[in-house]
């Protein structure tokens, strides 16, 4: 019971209204102390090679990395103590202090890699924290500076569910990539007659390859996306993504595990087998990651003209709108002219959706949402029906 009360108090303090988060209240120092403490703990765990991504080994081998970890933990201690001094509610500062101490007990910046077995599979805890920090520090200030919904809090409703989706999609990056791209080697091995075509594609200028990848992937993604809205069973998977009742950069991570695999297969597998340079594909994956976060972000701006040709937050927010006029519109991820071409474009001048979500009772828990495509009764009127 005490543990539950403690966690409830922590969540209540994180989700407190902006009026009690003013500068000097101790909330900001407590929040950043908690953020740095968790980041430091995860980096220490990654240094132990428990949950580490091989591709990020170059970062951990950097001579300044351990110094960075040490400074991160020191900052977490200082901010935690400042919050404990300033804030009447001590739960934020106390939690940050305990997590920072746990990181120190694990060895801190001087920790040595543990002797672990080679299981042939990894879970990217380091990849998760790098993505969270980079994307969070990119979009959280942007949402504060240029918000569409100014009253929306950083820790808005359902943020915990979306953060868990973010954790799953990044920590299981190897599993997801294997399931999505496993057929790549088979296709390449049985299509040796395409080698001349692949060589021709690889010889194109880098920017030309990147432009082709953008257009081709968006065309494939448009029809994939539209299919998941039209077929009732497929909509059960995609409904999870649309069940978010608030929009911000983190909401884009709410996707069913099965849909992530299918989406990556449909959009990436053909491109990986047609000869595009690996650097082009890597740049595209990074670009899509940031672009998707931007489209879901709580960022204002009408962009009435450019929104007809380049996807903007307002364009994509209409795709998530709860109003009838928002059903089955704006399927493109990069180029709204695809929606114009196929008759699904909707961007009323200077207007945003009034609310988000779907008229279905989607479970709040991850387990319930994972099973939802099979348990969904389809009793409510949805965009898929």
Long-range contacts (C-beta under 8 A, 24 or more apart in sequence): 6-91, 9-89, 9-91, 10-91, 10-92, 10-95, 11-160, 13-89, 13-91, 13-92, 14-92, 14-155, 15-153, 15-155, 15-156, 15-159, 17-153, 18-153, 24-86, 25-86, 25-87, 26-82, 26-83, 26-84, 26-85, 26-86, 26-87, 26-92, 26-93, 27-83, 27-87, 27-92, 29-79, 29-80, 29-82, 29-83, 29-86, 29-87, 29-93, 30-79, 30-80, 30-83, 30-87, 30-92, 30-93, 30-96, 31-92, 32-75, 32-79, 33-75, 33-76, 33-77, 33-78, 33-79, 33-80, 33-82, 33-83, 33-92, 33-93, 33-96, 33-97, 33-100, 34-76, 34-80, 34-92, 34-95, 34-96, 34-99, 36-72, 36-73, 36-75, 36-76, 36-79, 36-96, 36-100, 37-73, 37-76, 37-80, 37-95, 37-96, 37-97, 37-99, 37-100, 37-103, 38-99, 38-129, 39-72, 39-129, 39-133, 40-69, 40-72, 40-73, 40-76, 40-99, 40-100, 40-103, 41-99, 41-100, 41-102, 41-103, 41-106, 42-125, 42-126, 42-128, 42-129, 43-69, 43-72, 43-126, 43-129, 44-69, 44-103, 44-106, 44-107, 44-108, 44-109, 44-111, 45-106, 45-125, 46-125, 46-126, 46-129, 47-107, 47-109, 47-111, 47-112, 47-113, 48-106, 48-107, 48-111, 48-112, 48-113, 48-114, 49-113, 49-114, 49-116, 50-114, 50-116, 50-125, 51-122, 51-123, 51-124, 51-125, 51-126, 51-171, 52-122, 52-124, 52-125, 52-126, 53-122, 53-124, 53-126, 53-127, 53-173, 53-174, 54-122, 55-127, 56-124, 56-126, 56-127, 56-130, 59-126, 59-130, 60-126, 66-109, 66-110, 67-109, 69-108, 69-109, 70-108, 70-109, 73-100, 73-103, 73-104, 73-108, 73-109, 76-100, 121-174, 121-175, 122-174, 123-171, 123-172, 123-174, 124-170, 124-171, 124-172, 124-173, 124-174, 125-171, 127-170, 127-171, 127-173, 128-166, 128-167, 128-170, 128-171, 131-166, 131-170, 131-289, 132-166, 132-170, 135-249, 135-289, 135-290, 135-293, 136-249, 138-249, 138-290, 138-293, 139-248, 139-249, 139-293, 139-294, 139-297, 139-299, 140-249, 142-297, 142-299, 143-248, 143-249, 143-297, 143-298, 143-299, 146-299, 146-300, 146-301, 147-298, 147-299, 147-300, 148-247, 148-298, 148-299, 148-300, 148-301, 148-313, 148-314, 148-317, 148-352, 149-246, 149-247, 149-298, 152-246, 152-248, 152-298, 156-246, 156-248, 157-245, 157-246, 158-244, 158-245, 158-246, 158-364, 159-250, 161-254, 161-364, 161-366, 161-369, 162-244, 162-250, 162-251, 162-253, 162-254, 163-250, 163-253, 164-366, 165-253, 165-254, 165-255, 165-366, 166-250, 166-253, 168-257, 168-366, 169-253, 169-255, 169-260, 176-257, 176-260, 176-261, 176-264, 177-264, 179-261, 179-265, 180-260, 180-261, 180-264, 180-265, 180-268, 180-269, 181-264, 181-265, 181-268, 181-269, 181-272, 183-265, 183-269, 184-269, 184-272, 184-273, 187-269, 187-273, 188-273, 191-273, 194-273, 194-274, 194-275, 197-274, 197-275, 198-274, 198-275, 199-275, 200-275, 201-274, 201-275, 201-276, 202-275, 202-276, 202-277, 206-277, 206-279, 206-280, 209-276, 209-277, 209-280, 210-280, 210-283, 210-284, 212-276, 213-271, 213-276, 213-280, 213-281, 213-284, 214-284, 214-287, 214-334, 214-335, 215-334, 215-335, 216-270, 216-271, 217-267, 217-268, 217-271, 217-284, 217-288, 217-334, 218-332, 218-333, 218-334, 218-335, 218-338, 219-338, 220-266, 220-267, 220-270, 221-263, 221-266, 221-267, 221-331, 221-332, 221-333, 222-331, 222-332, 222-333, 222-338, 222-339, 222-342, 224-262, 224-263, 224-266, 224-267, 225-331, 225-333, 226-328, 226-331, 226-342, 226-344, 228-259, 228-384, 229-328, 229-331, 229-383, 229-384, 230-328, 230-384, 231-384, 232-378, 232-384, 232-385, 233-373, 234-384, 235-382, 235-383, 235-384, 235-385, 236-372, 236-373, 236-374, 236-376, 237-373, 238-384, 239-358, 239-360, 239-362, 239-372, 239-373, 239-376, 239-382, 239-384, 240-362, 240-369, 240-372, 242-320, 242-357, 242-358, 242-383, 243-357, 243-358, 243-360, 243-362, 243-369, 244-320, 244-356, 244-357, 245-355, 245-356, 245-357, 246-298, 246-356, 247-296, 247-297, 247-298, 247-313, 247-317, 247-320, 247-356, 248-296, 248-297, 248-298, 249-293, 249-294, 249-296, 249-297, 249-298, 250-293, 250-296, 251-296, 252-292, 252-293, 252-295, 252-296, 256-369, 256-370, 256-372, 256-373, 257-370, 258-373, 288-333, 291-333, 291-334, 292-333, 295-333, 296-320, 302-349, 302-350, 304-347, 304-349, 304-350, 307-336, 307-347, 308-336, 308-337, 308-340, 308-345, 308-347, 309-335, 309-336, 309-337, 310-334, 310-335, 310-336, 311-335, 311-336, 314-347, 314-352, 315-347, 317-352, 317-353, 317-356, 318-346, 318-347, 318-352, 318-353, 320-353, 320-356, 320-357, 321-353, 321-354, 321-355, 321-356, 322-353, 322-354, 322-355, 322-356, 322-357, 322-358, 322-359, 323-353, 323-354, 323-355, 326-353, 327-383, 328-383, 358-382, 358-383
